[in-house]
Amino acid sequence: MKLNQNTMLVGKKVVLVPYTSEHVPRYHEWMKSEELRHLTASEQLTLQQEYEMQCSWCEDEDKCTFIVLDAEKWQAQPRPPEESCMVGDVNLFLTDLEDPTLGEIEVMIAEPSYRRQGLGTEASLLIMSYGVTRLGLTKFEAKIGQENEPSIRMFQKLHFKQVAMSNVFQEVTLRLAVSEPERKWILEQTSHMEERPYRTRKAEPVTATLSEQKSWNCPLPRPDDCMGDTSAVSSVCARLS
């Protein structure tokens, strides 16, 4: 989404940053997992298609996407590349044309070692706070596979209530109406959140030694952050394929 291209949300356990081309290689590796594709109802894409998807999501007005970083690792000095701090993503889909105040929320903690530690909960709260204060949302909805009990319980703890079940799609729909008490609760839960400009952070120099940089093991070259021109990304991807 254009609105959050230069927005970074800093919490206690996680940091949310815009989805840029720097993040694509690791994201692509995640989505090779059949389990993750099943849980997120996603199709397997080629690396080139993943770059093109990242570009389109930057430009789409109805998708607000953040990459979830491990806050502790991200704050370390010398600063590692963001790709090595990635643990998942969180999204808001504003696709209901009849109700622009409704956002469908989707969160994925892709790294198994980071699950059940509260990162998905904080990531969800941060993007909900952003949705309420910046996007004018007053309702949230989550569609989750019936067998994904941990995610269902997480959203229930966030005050979501089940409103529907689809045996055809094997999913449940949970919803939260943001009344004034709920709005107050969300803002209280995220009172520690800091909203910062993202490109200032990106401009900071990496101070790691050459040997440390080699240990990060990032073999794939990355194109410049995409601002909507998919031709440059496609040419880079073609060389990678």
C-alpha positions as CSV (number, residue, x, y, z in Angstrom):
1,M,0.0,0.0,0.0
2,K,1.4,3.4,-0.9
3,L,0.3,4.8,2.5
4,N,2.6,2.6,4.5
5,Q,5.6,2.6,2.1
6,N,7.6,4.7,4.5
7,T,6.1,3.5,7.7
8,M,7.7,1.4,10.4
9,L,5.9,0.3,13.5
10,V,8.2,-0.6,16.5
11,G,6.8,-2.8,19.3
12,K,8.4,-4.7,22.1
13,K,8.8,-8.1,20.4
14,V,8.3,-7.3,16.8
15,V,9.0,-4.5,14.3
16,L,6.7,-4.1,11.3
17,V,8.3,-2.8,8.1
18,P,7.0,-2.4,4.6
19,Y,7.4,-5.4,2.2
20,T,10.3,-4.5,-0.1
21,S,12.3,-6.4,-2.7
22,E,15.0,-7.0,0.0
23,H,12.5,-9.3,1.8
24,V,11.5,-11.3,-1.3
25,P,14.1,-14.1,-1.3
26,R,13.4,-15.2,2.2
27,Y,9.7,-14.9,1.8
28,H,9.9,-17.0,-1.3
29,E,11.8,-19.7,0.7
30,W,9.0,-19.7,3.3
31,M,6.3,-20.2,0.7
32,K,8.0,-23.3,-0.6
33,S,6.5,-24.9,2.6
34,E,3.3,-26.8,1.8
35,E,2.1,-26.3,5.3
36,L,2.4,-22.5,5.1
37,R,0.7,-22.4,1.7
38,H,-2.2,-24.5,3.1
39,L,-2.6,-22.4,6.2
40,T,-2.5,-19.1,4.2
41,A,-4.4,-20.5,1.2
42,S,-1.6,-19.4,-1.1
43,E,-0.3,-20.7,-4.4
44,Q,3.4,-21.5,-5.0
45,L,5.0,-18.8,-7.1
46,T,8.3,-18.6,-8.9
47,L,10.9,-16.1,-7.6
48,Q,10.1,-13.8,-10.5
49,Q,6.4,-14.0,-9.7
50,E,7.2,-13.2,-6.0
51,Y,9.1,-10.1,-7.0
52,E,6.2,-9.0,-9.3
53,M,3.7,-9.7,-6.5
54,Q,5.8,-7.5,-4.1
55,C,5.7,-4.7,-6.6
56,S,1.9,-4.9,-7.1
57,W,1.3,-5.0,-3.3
58,C,3.3,-1.8,-3.0
59,E,1.0,0.0,-5.4
60,D,-2.4,-1.6,-4.4
61,E,-4.7,0.7,-2.4
62,D,-6.6,-2.2,-0.9
63,K,-3.7,-4.1,0.7
64,C,-1.6,-3.0,3.7
65,T,1.3,-5.3,4.1
66,F,4.1,-5.4,6.7
67,I,7.0,-7.8,7.2
68,V,7.3,-8.9,10.8
69,L,10.9,-8.7,12.2
70,D,12.3,-10.0,15.5
71,A,12.7,-6.7,17.4
72,E,15.6,-8.0,19.6
73,K,17.6,-9.2,16.6
74,W,16.8,-6.1,14.6
75,Q,18.1,-3.8,17.3
76,A,21.4,-5.6,17.6
77,Q,24.7,-3.9,16.9
78,P,26.2,-4.2,14.4
79,R,22.9,-4.1,12.6
80,P,22.2,-7.3,10.5
81,P,20.3,-7.2,7.2
82,E,16.5,-7.2,7.7
83,E,16.3,-10.4,5.7
84,S,18.0,-12.2,8.6
85,C,15.5,-10.7,11.1
86,M,12.3,-11.8,9.3
87,V,9.9,-14.0,11.1
88,G,6.6,-13.5,9.2
89,D,4.2,-11.0,7.8
90,V,0.9,-9.3,8.7
91,N,-1.7,-7.9,6.3
92,L,-4.9,-5.9,6.1
93,F,-7.1,-6.4,3.1
94,L,-9.5,-3.6,2.4
95,T,-11.5,-5.4,-0.3
96,D,-15.1,-4.9,0.8
97,L,-16.3,-2.2,-1.6
98,E,-19.6,-1.8,0.3
99,D,-17.8,-1.2,3.6
100,P,-14.5,0.7,3.4
101,T,-14.3,0.6,7.2
102,L,-13.8,-3.2,7.3
103,G,-10.3,-4.7,7.2
104,E,-9.6,-8.4,6.9
105,I,-6.5,-9.2,8.9
106,E,-4.1,-12.0,8.2
107,V,-0.9,-12.8,10.2
108,M,1.7,-15.5,9.6
109,I,4.7,-16.4,11.8
110,A,6.6,-18.4,9.3
111,E,9.6,-19.3,11.4
112,P,8.6,-22.3,13.6
113,S,11.0,-21.3,16.4
114,Y,9.2,-18.0,16.9
115,R,5.7,-19.4,17.2
116,R,3.7,-19.4,20.5
117,Q,5.8,-16.6,21.9
118,G,3.3,-13.7,21.4
119,L,4.8,-12.3,18.2
120,G,1.7,-12.9,16.2
121,T,-0.4,-11.3,18.9
122,E,1.7,-8.2,19.0
123,A,1.9,-8.0,15.2
124,S,-1.9,-8.2,15.0
125,L,-2.4,-5.5,17.6
126,L,0.1,-3.1,16.0
127,I,-1.6,-3.4,12.6
128,M,-5.0,-3.1,14.2
129,S,-3.9,0.1,15.9
130,Y,-2.6,1.4,12.6
131,G,-5.8,0.4,10.9
132,V,-7.9,2.3,13.5
133,T,-5.8,5.4,13.6
134,R,-4.5,5.7,10.1
135,L,-7.0,3.9,7.8
136,G,-10.3,4.7,9.6
137,L,-11.2,1.1,10.2
138,T,-14.0,0.3,12.6
139,K,-14.3,-3.5,12.0
140,F,-11.8,-6.3,11.6
141,E,-12.4,-9.8,10.2
142,A,-10.2,-12.9,10.2
143,K,-10.8,-16.0,8.1
144,I,-8.9,-19.0,9.5
145,G,-8.8,-22.7,8.6
146,Q,-10.9,-24.8,11.0
147,E,-7.9,-26.9,12.0
148,N,-5.8,-23.9,12.9
149,E,-6.8,-23.8,16.5
150,P,-3.8,-21.7,17.8
151,S,-4.7,-18.9,15.4
152,I,-8.4,-19.1,16.3
153,R,-7.6,-18.9,20.0
154,M,-5.2,-16.0,19.4
155,F,-7.9,-13.9,17.7
156,Q,-10.4,-14.8,20.4
157,K,-8.0,-13.4,23.0
158,L,-8.0,-10.2,20.8
159,H,-11.8,-10.0,21.4
160,F,-12.8,-11.4,18.0
161,K,-16.0,-13.5,18.0
162,Q,-16.9,-16.3,15.6
163,V,-19.6,-15.2,13.2
164,A,-19.6,-17.9,10.5
165,M,-18.2,-21.3,9.5
166,S,-17.8,-22.6,6.0
167,N,-17.6,-26.4,5.6
168,V,-16.9,-25.9,1.9
169,F,-13.8,-23.8,2.5
170,Q,-13.0,-25.5,5.8
171,E,-12.7,-22.1,7.6
172,V,-14.2,-20.0,10.3
173,T,-14.8,-16.3,10.2
174,L,-14.2,-14.2,13.3
175,R,-15.0,-10.5,13.6
176,L,-14.4,-7.6,15.9
177,A,-16.5,-4.4,15.9
178,V,-14.4,-1.6,17.2
179,S,-16.7,0.2,19.6
180,E,-15.3,3.0,21.7
181,P,-14.3,0.7,24.5
182,E,-12.6,-1.7,22.0
183,R,-10.8,1.2,20.4
184,K,-9.6,2.3,23.8
185,W,-8.4,-1.2,24.6
186,I,-6.5,-1.6,21.3
187,L,-4.8,1.8,21.9
188,E,-3.9,0.8,25.4
189,Q,-2.4,-2.5,24.3
190,T,-0.3,-0.6,21.8
191,S,0.6,2.4,23.8
192,H,4.3,1.3,23.6
193,M,4.2,1.4,19.8
194,E,6.4,3.8,18.0
195,E,5.7,4.9,14.4
196,R,8.8,5.9,12.6
197,P,9.8,6.8,9.0
198,Y,11.2,3.6,7.4
199,R,13.7,5.2,4.9
200,T,15.6,6.9,7.7
201,R,16.3,3.5,9.1
202,K,17.3,2.1,5.7
203,A,19.8,4.9,5.2
204,E,21.8,4.0,8.3
205,P,25.1,2.4,7.4
206,V,25.8,-1.3,8.0
207,T,28.8,-1.5,10.3
208,A,29.4,-5.2,10.3
209,T,32.8,-6.6,9.3
210,L,33.3,-8.4,6.0
211,S,33.5,-11.8,7.7
212,E,30.2,-11.1,9.6
213,Q,28.5,-10.1,6.3
214,K,29.7,-13.3,4.7
215,S,28.2,-15.3,7.6
216,W,24.8,-13.9,6.8
217,N,24.8,-16.0,3.7
218,C,22.5,-14.0,1.4
219,P,23.4,-15.5,-2.1
220,L,20.7,-13.8,-4.1
221,P,21.1,-10.3,-5.5
222,R,18.3,-7.9,-4.8
223,P,16.9,-5.2,-7.1
224,D,16.2,-1.8,-5.7
225,D,13.1,-1.3,-3.7
226,C,10.2,-1.5,-6.1
227,M,8.1,1.6,-6.4
228,G,5.8,0.3,-9.1
229,D,8.1,-0.4,-12.1
230,T,7.9,-4.1,-12.6
231,S,10.1,-4.2,-15.7
232,A,13.3,-3.7,-13.7
233,V,12.4,-6.4,-11.3
234,S,11.4,-8.8,-14.1
235,S,14.8,-8.4,-15.8
236,V,16.6,-9.1,-12.5
237,C,14.5,-12.1,-11.9
238,A,15.1,-13.4,-15.4
239,R,18.8,-13.4,-14.7
240,L,18.2,-15.3,-11.4
241,S,16.0,-18.0,-13.0
